[in-house]
Amino acid sequence: MPTERRLNMSTQSQKVLKFEVGKVYYTRFANNHDTIIKVKIIARTEKTIKWIQLSQYKKPEVKTSRPFVFEGVENFYPTGRYSMAPVISADWIYGKSKW
């Protein structure tokens, strides 16, 4: 039975929602819900994405991140990985309400 289960899992095709070049995504900080981070995806390969943070206070600079998949959606950490780090998710497109 474990062999059958493994075969079934490997043959299932999973659709992953990926970041698209040119779109703007956003997230909020866990400890300050009023603070929003907006990023624009400017280029991508299969394993990396290049993005800039859209801010009126900072000069834009190109950054590179490796996305990870969680529950069928690509995500990445824009400020580094720590306990309460914000996560940019491919299903949070700026301008489209989540609710």
N, C-alpha and C positions, 0 to 999 in steps of 0.2 A: 504493500500500500504506500509506503513512503516514496517509492520510485514513481508510482502513478501520480502522486501529488506533485512531485518535482517536475514531471513532464507537463502536467497541466499548467503549472505556474509559468514555465518557460515558454509555452506556446501562446499564452495570452498576450495580446498586443496592448500595450499601455500607451495612451495618448498623453503627452506631456504638454502643458501650456507653457510656451517659451516666450522670452522677451523678444520684441520686434524692434528693428532699427527704426529710429525716427520718432518713436512713441515716448511719452513722458509718463513716468510712474511716480508714486508717492507713498510715504508711510508716515507714521507718527511715533514719537518717543513714548515709551511705557510710563515714564515718570512725569511727563509734561505733554498732555494730549493736545495742547494748542500749538506745539512746535511741529511743523511739517517739513519733511525733506522731499524735494522734488528732484528727480534725476531724468536725464534724457539719454537714451541708448544711441550711441553714434556708430558703433560697429560691433560685430560679433563673429565668433567662430563657433565650432561645435562645443569647445571646452571653456572659452573665455568670452567676456563681454567688455567693451570699452564704453565708458559713460562719463558724463559731466554732471555736476550738481548745479542746478539752477537756483541762484541766490542773488538777491540784490546787494548783499554785503561782501561776497567773495568773488574774486576773479575766477572764471571757470578754468579748470585744469582737467585734462583727460586722465582718468583712472581706469585700471583694469582689475576685474574681479572674476573669480571662478564661481559660477552659479552652482547651487545644489538643488536637488528635486525633493520636495516634501509634499506628500499627498497629491502627486500629479501636477504640481506647479513649480516652475523654477523660482528660486529665491537667491538673494545675496545680501551680505552685510556691508552697508556703505561706510560705516564708521569703524569697522573692525569687529572682532568677535569677542564679546564679553557678556556677563550675565544678563544685563538688560539692554543689550544692543538692539537698535532698530533693524528691521528686516524689510528689504524691498522685495515685493512679490509681483509676479507677472500678471496676477489678476487684479491688481490695484492700479488701474489706468487713471491718470489725472484727468478730471473733467467728467468722468463717468461715476455716478454715485454707486456705492457698494450696497446701499440699503434701498 
